[in-house]
Amino acid sequence: VEQRKPVEKKARKPLLLPLQRSEPKFKLGHAKKVPLRRSLVPGTILIVLAGRHKGKRVVFLKQLEKSGLLLVTGPHKLNNFPLRRIAQAFVIATKTKIDVSGVSVPEHINDDYFKRKTLTGKKGQNIFATGKVEYQVTDQRKTDQKAIDKPILDAIKKHPEHKFLFGYLGSRFTLGKRDYPHNMVF
């Protein structure tokens, strides 16, 4: 009886080990600024489609430099919508416009202004503490809101249909049973 020789295994390179790359797999660059839609002009009234304020009508002020997000406000007095930024994918532009040439947005209102400050507890504190830290609106935000809302409200009062606009901005957008948004003209 012949004896079989053991088969020698060939040395293979492992497939899952990381390779040494001379360049990074992808380049870490900055985000590209999204071009503004043609229908979005400062002073346009927008309908918010998502988030806690969905359905509210807001006034578009400007596009922020760094992120390309839209800076919008309610005004807060009319519909409790604060000064905030929103992506243009989540708004519908209407044909209603307000003259906001008299509204000047301060320089300090930019993307860094809207970033939340993380509240970190000291090390060594009780990790099982149930006290949740809630967001508090700062006095700076309150004064900025009033400073921007006042000229916008004045611009609405100068509009020929100002009585209609106050009710329009204060009401929410809703769809009924036979309402088809693709057939609507906003």
Order of alpha helices (4+ residues) and beta strands (2+ residues): beta-beta-beta-alpha-beta-beta-alpha-alpha-alpha
